[in-house]
Amino acid sequence: MKNLFKKAEGPERSRRIAAIVPALNEESNVGNVLKVLLSSKILDEVILVDDGSTDKTAEIGKKLGAKVVRLEKNKGKGNAMRQGLKATDAEIIIFFDADLIGLTDNHIVSLVNPILKNEVDMCVGVRGRLFGLPRLIINIDPLMAIGGERAIKRHLLENIPEKFIQGFAVEPSLNYYCIKNKLRIKYVILPDLSIIIKEKKWGFYKGFIGRIKMMWQIIKIRLTLINQNESI
């Protein structure tokens, strides 16, 4: 089966760490996220993937000093993550959403350290909000750990078939792959971290429709993986 993520060419990898930020029309906030990542001493590289934006998202990334991968057309978050991976040979990859509020270096360290210590294969961030509801949902159904903040070993990403990485389906697919293959997963609370909700970014109607579409994609891939017993 064809892999989505092809191994990068070049010299033998070291344990370098790259942060990848997929972004679509995030000019109002992406700079705040990139500044924190670029100032972190634990990261070797920061990559902004502009997923077909029509605003100044890419320009902001270039101005701040991030490596910018600019995509002409918006093909979804999963594709943006793939293109970011192709742009680095780092062994450890850590993803961040572009609309985060309150990101700190402590959050970065909390996500990366368990992998650096070889305690886990994937570390998933759980935003400390809504009275602990995200953590409760994960306890009930680990596939629904859909937060965009996660650190993972590169070779695991390279083994995910392309058909499972479509739009917002990437997070449940990564969860499923690790669970099915009995890999080590850790969930870490990221206190005081939140996002700008879609209704605020795009207006209530457009944001609400966007949220429904996102949740449908997530539920659809979850049902596909479980009910059809899809193998990855």
KAZI-V755427 format. One record per residue. SS is DSSP state (2 for helix, 1 for strand, 0 for the rest). Layout:
{{SS} {SS}}
This chain:
{{0} {0} {1} {0} {0} {0} {0} {0} {0} {0} {0} {0} {0} {0} {0} {0} {1} {1} {1} {1} {1} {1} {1} {0} {0} {0} {0} {0} {0} {2} {2} {2} {2} {2} {2} {2} {2} {2} {2} {0} {0} {0} {0} {0} {1} {1} {1} {1} {1} {1} {1} {0} {0} {0} {0} {0} {2} {2} {2} {2} {2} {2} {2} {2} {0} {0} {1} {1} {1} {1} {1} {0} {0} {0} {0} {0} {2} {2} {2} {2} {2} {2} {2} {2} {2} {2} {0} {0} {0} {0} {0} {1} {1} {1} {1} {0} {0} {0} {0} {1} {1} {0} {0} {0} {2} {2} {2} {2} {2} {2} {2} {2} {2} {2} {2} {2} {0} {0} {0} {0} {0} {1} {1} {1} {1} {1} {1} {1} {0} {2} {2} {2} {2} {2} {2} {2} {2} {2} {2} {2} {0} {2} {2} {2} {0} {0} {0} {0} {0} {1} {1} {1} {1} {2} {2} {2} {2} {0} {0} {0} {1} {2} {2} {2} {0} {0} {2} {2} {2} {2} {2} {2} {2} {2} {2} {2} {2} {2} {2} {2} {0} {0} {0} {0} {1} {1} {1} {1} {1} {1} {1} {0} {0} {1} {1} {0} {0} {2} {2} {2} {2} {2} {0} {2} {2} {2} {2} {2} {2} {2} {2} {2} {2} {2} {2} {2} {2} {2} {2} {2} {2} {2} {2} {2} {2} {2} {2} {0} {0} {0} {0} {0}}
